[in-house]
Amino acid sequence: MPYQPSFDRLLGQTGVVVETIQADRHGTGIVKVMGEFWSAETDWPDPLQPGISVLVVGRVGLRLAVLPEGG
């Protein structure tokens, strides 16, 4: 199996918001995905509060791009 960078393994994975992520990319928050903590941002129109399940849909530099799971 070829080497896969950590980020590539996170695409499509679910995680949980640990620190609020502001809406419409107006700030970053923290998510926990596969046991690791990552900075994250969202295009979602509402802030994502701690405890919300999220889906990793991409990345922006070293931050994950997330949306609420099922959203």
C-alpha positions in Angstrom: 0.0 0.0 0.0 1.5 3.4 -1.0 2.3 6.1 1.6 -0.7 8.3 2.3 -0.1 11.7 4.1 -2.1 12.2 7.3 -4.4 14.7 5.7 -5.4 12.4 2.8 -6.6 9.8 5.3 -8.9 12.4 6.9 -10.9 13.3 3.8 -14.4 11.9 4.2 -13.9 11.1 7.9 -16.2 12.3 10.6 -15.0 14.1 13.7 -16.4 16.3 16.5 -16.0 20.0 17.1 -14.0 20.7 20.3 -13.8 24.6 20.0 -16.5 26.6 18.2 -15.9 27.2 14.4 -17.2 30.6 13.2 -19.6 30.6 10.3 -18.7 31.5 6.6 -14.9 31.1 7.1 -14.8 34.0 9.6 -12.5 32.2 12.0 -11.1 28.8 12.9 -11.9 26.3 15.6 -10.7 22.9 16.7 -12.0 19.5 15.7 -10.9 16.0 16.7 -10.7 13.5 13.8 -9.3 10.0 14.1 -7.9 10.8 17.6 -6.0 13.9 16.4 -6.8 17.6 17.0 -6.9 19.9 13.9 -7.6 23.5 13.2 -10.7 23.8 11.0 -12.9 26.2 9.2 -16.3 26.0 7.6 -18.5 27.5 4.8 -21.6 26.6 6.8 -23.8 29.7 7.5 -24.0 29.1 11.2 -21.2 28.6 13.8 -20.4 25.0 14.6 -20.6 24.5 18.4 -18.6 22.0 20.5 -20.1 18.5 20.3 -21.4 18.8 16.7 -20.4 15.9 14.4 -18.6 17.1 11.3 -17.4 15.7 8.0 -14.0 16.6 6.6 -14.6 17.8 3.0 -11.2 19.4 2.2 -8.4 21.5 3.5 -7.2 25.1 3.4 -3.5 25.2 3.9 -3.0 23.3 7.2 -6.6 23.7 8.3 -9.4 21.2 7.6 -12.5 22.3 5.8 -15.5 20.8 7.5 -19.3 20.7 7.3 -21.9 19.4 9.8 -22.5 15.7 9.3 -25.7 15.3 7.4 -25.8 19.0 6.7 
